[in-house]
């Protein structure tokens, strides 16, 4: 059989093209693997690492450089202008072979010579063990050297990291994520953090920060996550709070000492899915603009001396709400039937208030996803019109005790079951 000469020519052409592509890829891969790192930067990298992990580490077993065939765990590099440059540094117990900090970990000026850094993180690096307590502050200067490159800066679970947030953080104009979680940091939040207009995440939870939330934070219009929880922040929120946070997805200010009325501007947070203002000192009642937050999946306002009632909000507007915790707010009045319009609700906490009246049976029949209903610790009265099936389904996740004038109607056991579920702590009518 004769071979088609045209087909053979096409096949040869594709084969030649394939060989050229493979050779080019191998050539580029080879160039990458032998690309050097400038000696000054390599020395700065080694010295910076030694400052955190100890002088025993010298990188002498690495060949040909820290970014070549045997890269250092926790160090990433990019090839720029024919040279490797360090762009990512991670210290702490992230992986088994991570760069773990020594008990004498310390910052050195060599760190700030790595001027191509885009990401820098420390996890459980300054842990402050009881037998050898470490107390070290974040360096107050030199951060401006990263002003054009650093996009992510994280300090997580460093209990020995003390002192205040350096005002020089305000020079990190490219920063998109600033995470200072569960450290030993103190003092007031610097106004300069409001200069970081490219921030998408600002998480400062679990420290000992005091004072008010700076007004300059209102300029962080690109924020997606704002978490200032578990500190000692005080003062009131401006009425316009939230007016510029139109992209925000999560707002957590819980477990502080914030006070005053809830700001009306909070209704501008149209994209927020989590709102947690619990465990503060807010007062002045629930505000109607809460019903404008149609994207909310979780709203926690518990443990505030808020007062007021539940009647001023169109609860049916919150169709995406899954978790609603309004416990221990000093609420008065009845439980509105409109609460049964939140069809995705899984958790409803109304316990430990001063609510009165008879709970609507629709709370049991019109919320198909409800998995927990807490109405205990109120002044509810009358007969519970909930079914035996509801009590059986919910078990201890339905709480109605400590309502002295509330009762339930006992049902007669059927022939198929003598075990009739009853609501715990509620007397029979």
Long-range contacts (C-beta under 8 A, 24 or more apart in sequence): 32-79, 33-64, 33-68, 33-69, 34-64, 34-68, 35-65, 35-67, 35-68, 35-79, 35-82, 35-83, 35-84, 36-64, 36-65, 36-83, 36-84, 37-65, 37-66, 37-67, 37-77, 37-83, 37-84, 37-85, 38-83, 40-113, 41-83, 41-85, 41-86, 41-113, 41-114, 42-66, 43-110, 44-110, 44-111, 44-113, 44-114, 45-75, 45-86, 45-110, 45-114, 47-108, 47-110, 48-89, 48-108, 48-110, 48-111, 48-113, 48-114, 49-99, 50-108, 51-105, 51-106, 51-107, 51-108, 51-110, 51-111, 52-91, 52-99, 52-101, 52-102, 52-105, 52-106, 52-122, 52-125, 53-91, 53-99, 53-100, 53-101, 53-102, 53-105, 54-102, 54-104, 72-99, 73-97, 73-98, 73-99, 74-98, 74-99, 75-99, 76-119, 78-116, 80-116, 85-116, 86-114, 86-116, 86-117, 87-116, 87-117, 87-118, 87-119, 87-149, 88-117, 88-118, 88-119, 88-120, 89-114, 89-117, 89-119, 89-120, 89-121, 90-119, 90-121, 90-123, 91-121, 91-122, 91-123, 91-125, 92-121, 92-122, 92-123, 92-124, 92-125, 92-156, 92-157, 93-123, 93-124, 94-123, 101-125, 101-126, 101-127, 103-129, 103-132, 103-134, 104-134, 105-134, 105-136, 106-136, 107-136, 107-138, 107-139, 109-142, 112-139, 112-142, 112-143, 112-145, 112-146, 113-145, 115-145, 115-146, 115-149, 116-149, 117-146, 117-149, 117-150, 118-149, 118-150, 118-151, 118-152, 119-150, 119-151, 119-152, 119-153, 120-146, 120-150, 120-152, 120-153, 120-154, 121-152, 121-153, 121-154, 121-155, 121-156, 121-179, 122-154, 122-155, 122-156, 122-158, 122-161, 123-154, 123-156, 123-157, 123-158, 124-156, 124-157, 124-158, 125-158, 126-158, 126-159, 126-160, 126-161, 126-183, 127-157, 127-158, 127-159, 127-160, 128-159, 128-160, 128-184, 133-160, 134-160, 135-160, 135-162, 135-184, 136-160, 136-161, 136-162, 137-161, 137-162, 137-163, 137-164, 138-163, 138-165, 138-166, 138-185, 139-166, 140-166, 140-167, 140-168, 141-166, 141-168, 142-168, 143-168, 143-169, 143-171, 143-172, 144-168, 144-171, 146-172, 147-171, 147-172, 147-173, 147-174, 148-173, 148-174, 149-174, 150-174, 150-175, 151-175, 151-176, 151-177, 152-176, 152-177, 152-179, 153-177, 153-178, 153-179, 154-178, 154-179, 154-180, 154-181, 155-179, 155-180, 155-181, 155-183, 156-181, 156-182, 156-183, 157-181, 157-182, 157-183, 158-182, 158-183, 158-184, 159-183, 159-184, 160-184, 161-185, 162-186, 163-187, 164-188, 164-190, 165-189, 165-190, 165-193, 165-204, 166-190, 167-192, 168-192, 169-193, 169-196, 170-194, 170-195, 170-196, 172-196, 173-197, 173-198, 174-198, 175-199, 176-200, 176-201, 177-201, 178-202, 178-203, 178-204, 179-203, 180-204, 180-207, 181-205, 181-206, 182-206, 182-207, 183-207, 184-208, 185-209, 186-210, 187-211, 188-212, 189-213, 189-214, 189-217, 189-228, 189-233, 190-214, 191-215, 191-216, 192-216, 193-217, 194-218, 194-219, 194-220, 195-219, 196-220, 197-221, 197-222, 198-222, 199-223, 200-224, 200-225, 201-225, 202-226, 202-227, 202-228, 203-227, 204-228, 204-231, 205-229, 205-230, 205-231, 205-252, 206-230, 206-231, 207-231, 208-232, 209-233, 210-234, 211-235, 213-237, 213-253, 213-258, 218-243, 218-244, 219-244, 220-244, 220-245, 221-245, 221-246, 221-247, 222-247, 223-247, 223-248, 224-248, 224-249, 224-250, 225-249, 225-250, 226-250, 226-251, 226-252, 226-253, 227-251, 227-252, 228-252, 228-253, 228-256, 229-253, 229-254, 229-255, 229-256, 229-276, 230-254, 230-255, 230-256, 231-255, 231-256, 232-256, 232-257, 233-257, 233-258, 234-258, 234-259, 235-259, 235-260, 236-260, 236-261, 237-262, 237-263, 238-263, 238-265, 239-263, 239-264, 239-265, 240-265, 241-265, 241-266, 242-266, 242-267, 242-268, 242-269, 243-268, 245-269, 246-270, 246-271, 247-271, 248-272, 249-273, 249-274, 250-274, 251-275, 251-276, 252-276, 253-277, 253-280, 254-278, 254-279, 254-280, 254-300, 255-279, 255-280, 256-280, 257-281, 258-282, 259-283, 260-284, 261-285, 261-287, 262-286, 262-287, 262-290, 262-306, 264-289, 265-289, 266-290, 266-293, 267-291, 267-292, 267-293, 268-292, 269-293, 270-294, 270-295, 271-295, 272-296, 273-297, 273-298, 273-320, 274-298, 275-299, 275-300, 276-300, 277-301, 277-304, 278-302, 278-303, 278-304, 278-325, 279-303, 279-304, 280-304, 281-305, 282-306, 283-307, 284-308, 285-309, 285-312, 286-310, 286-312, 286-313, 287-312, 288-312, 288-313, 291-315, 291-317, 291-318, 292-317, 293-318, 294-318, 294-319, 294-320, 295-320, 296-320, 296-321, 297-321, 297-322, 297-323, 298-322, 298-323, 299-323, 299-324, 299-325, 300-325, 301-325, 301-326, 301-329, 302-326, 302-327, 302-328, 302-329, 302-349, 303-327, 303-328, 303-329, 304-328, 304-329, 305-329, 305-330, 306-330, 306-331, 307-331, 307-332, 308-332, 309-333, 309-334, 310-334, 310-335, 310-336, 310-339, 310-355, 311-336, 314-338, 315-339, 315-341, 315-342, 316-341, 316-342, 318-342, 319-343, 319-344, 320-344, 321-345, 322-346, 322-347, 322-369, 323-347, 324-348, 324-349, 325-349, 326-350, 326-353, 327-351, 327-352, 327-353, 327-374, 328-352, 328-353, 329-353, 330-354, 331-355, 332-356, 333-357, 335-359, 335-360, 335-363, 335-375, 337-362, 339-363, 340-366, 340-367, 341-366, 342-367, 343-367, 343-368, 343-369, 344-369, 345-369, 345-370, 346-370, 346-371, 346-372, 347-371, 347-372, 348-372, 348-373, 348-374, 349-374, 350-374, 350-375, 350-378, 351-375, 351-376, 351-377, 351-378, 351-399, 352-376, 352-377, 352-378, 353-377, 353-378, 354-378, 354-379, 355-379, 355-380, 356-380, 356-381, 357-381, 357-382, 358-382, 358-383, 359-384, 359-400, 361-385, 361-386, 364-390, 365-390, 371-397, 372-397, 372-398, 373-397, 373-398, 373-399, 374-398, 374-399, 375-399, 375-400, 375-403, 376-400, 376-401, 376-402, 376-403, 376-425, 377-401, 377-402, 377-403, 378-402, 378-403, 379-403, 379-404, 379-405, 380-405, 380-406, 381-405, 381-406, 382-406, 382-407, 383-407, 383-408, 383-409, 383-429, 384-408, 384-409, 384-423, 384-426, 385-409, 386-423, 388-420, 388-421, 391-421, 391-422, 391-423, 392-421, 395-421, 396-424, 398-423, 399-424, 399-425, 400-424, 400-425, 400-426, 401-425, 401-426
